[in-house]
């Protein structure tokens, strides 16, 4: 038996639409199809497959050293400069928050020249980080910002942050509102909404960090249940 890990893009990204027949064929043969939400679960089951929702997997980073953050309030922006990330709005929000430091992860070669011109002086492009440095950044940041304009997309960077007990700012999609119901602020991906969310976190950071800690404990317990279900499916 085998388990198929089904990313959202396999079902929603237009460039993969010609391979849907293969996705569904393999899905019917699999002992289980791992998906991140109810919408994808329905798609799998409509085509004869068995689906198990796995929104996240606990992650523990091995910290080698502290990440060199500046003094003041620090925002880690987890991104890959992909088409579904509102980078322009994030840069514009940073420009309005000159008293706040931003650290954008991901390979900057994927950042378009037009959007790059919007980057203010308080935004640092970290480049692609090692697991150790990435984990240190998430752990030490006051909040992690990670956004998507595409519905039904789970934000792994947000879960990685919650497991460090760090609050998150995520997009206001139903899937993300359900997944991140504690220690999180939801935004509509506009500049104004992002600015307001960061100001809210600045005023309530201790409460939100405690919420992230509670969410972490709940998710670790839930993972044990999901893991047992997956093991049962493959027997």
N, C-alpha and C positions, 0 to 999 in steps of 0.2 A: 504493500500500500504506500501511497505518497500523499503529501499535503501540498496544495497549491496556494502560494502567497499572492493574493490578488491586489495589486495597487489600483488606486482610484483611476489613474490615467488609462489603464487597460480598458476601462468601460466608458470613460467620458472624453478622452482626448481624441480628436478627429483623426490624427495621424495613424491611430491603431484600429480604425473602424474596419479596415479590410481584413483584419486578423480576428475579428469577433468570432467567426466560426471555429477557429482553432482554440480560442479562449474557452468557449462553451463546450467544445469536444473534450478538452483536457479536464474541464471542471466536472463533467459527468463521470469521468474515470477516477477522479481524486477521492480519497477517503474523506477529505474535508477541504473546503476553500476558505482561506483566511481573508476576511474583509473587515473594514473599519466601521461600518455603519449599517443601519437597517435598509437603506436604499440599495446598497450593493448586495446585501443578503437576498433581497427580493429578486434582483436580476439573476443571481446565481440559481436560486430555486426555481424561477420561471423557466430556466433552461435545463432543468433536470439535475442540478448539482446540490450538494449538501454544503451549507455555509455555517461558519462559526465566526462570530464577531470578536475580534481582538483589537481593541482601540489602542492599546499600548502594551509595552513590555518593560518591566522595571529595569532601570539602567543605573549602574554604579561606576563612576569615573575614578581612576587612580590619579590623585592629585600629586604632581611632582613639586610644584612651586606655585606661589600666588601669581595671579595674572596682574600685570602692571597697570592698574586702573588709576585714573586721575582723581584728585580730591573733588568732592561734591557728589551729586546724584548721578549714577551711572546706569545707562540703558544698554543692554545687549540686544541687538537686532539680528535674529537668526534668519538668514535668507541665503538664496543661491542666485539672486538676480534673475529669476525665471520670469516668464511672461505673466504668470498669475500673481505676482507680488507687486503691490502698489508702492514701488520704491520712490517714485517722484513725490507722492504725498508724504512719505516718511521723511524724506530730505527736507521738504517744505515745513513739516512740523518741527524738525530739529532746528531749522533756521529761526523759528519763533521761540525756541527754548534755549537761548544762548547760555543760560546758567546750568545746562545739563549736558553731560558727556554721552555720546553715542558710539557704539562699537558694532560695525556691520561685519558679520562673518561672510564666508563664501568667497569664491574666486572672482576678483574684480574685473577680470578680462571679459566676463559676461555682462558687464554694465555698459549700456549704450552711451556713446559720447554725449548725446543730448541730455540724458538724465544725469550723467556725471557732472555736467556743468552746474547742476542745481545743488551739488553737495556743499554744505556750509563748513566753516572751519571747525566746528565742534563735533564733526563726524569723522571717525577714524575707520578706515577699511583694514580689517585685520588680516585679510587673505584667508586661505584655507588653513585651519588650525589643527594641530595634533589633538588626539583624544584628551590628553592630559590638559593642554592649554584651554581647549574648548570647555571641558568640565569645570576648570577653575574659573573661567569667565562666567559661566552660568551660575556657579555657586556664589560668586562674589558680587554679581550685579544686583542692583536694587530691584530691577524688574527686567523681564525678557519680553521683547516685542517681536511677534512673528505673525504675519498676515497673509491671507490669500483672497483673491477675487473669485476663485472657483468654488462653487458649492460642492458638498460631499467630500471635501478634502480634509483629512486629518493632519494636524500639524505636529509632527514628531518632535520638533524643537521645543514645543510648548510642554510636552510630556517630559522630555529630558530635564526641563527647568523645574517642573513640579516635583520631580523626584529629588531635586536639590533643595526643595522647600523654598524656591524662589517664585514670587508672583509672576503672572503673565498677562500680557495684553494681546488678545486674539480677535480675529474677525467675528462679526455677529451673524454667523450662520447657525441654523438649528443644531447641526451635528456638533459644533464647537460649543454652543451654549449648553448642550446636554453633557458633553464630555468635561467641560471646565466650568463647573458650577460653584467652585469655591477657590479662593485665592486668585481670581481672574477678573479682568475688566474686558468687556466686549465693545468693539468699535465698528463703524460702518465703512472703514477704509478711507475716509476723507481726512484731509489735513486737520480740520477743526476738531473732529472726533478724536484723532490721535493726540493732539495737544491737550484736550480736556482729560483724556484718560491718564496721561502721564502726570498732569497736575493732581488728579484724584489719587493716584498711587503715592505721590509725594506727601500728600496729606494723611494717607491712611496706610502707610507701608507696613507698620507692625501688625495691624489687623489682617492685612492681605497675606503677609508671610505666615501668620498662624493658620489662615485658611488653606494656604498651599500645603502646609504640614499635615493638616487634617486630610486633604485630598490624597496626599501621598500614602498615608496609612490605609485609607480605604482602597486605593488602587492595588496596593501590595496584597491585601487580603483577596481582592477580586481576581487578581492574576492567578492565585493558587487554584481557584475554582475553574478558570478558563483552561489552565494548563492540564488539569485533571480531565477535563472534557476532551481536549485534543488527544491526549494519550489514549483515552477510551475509544475514540473514533478510529485510531490506527491499529487497534488490536485485531 
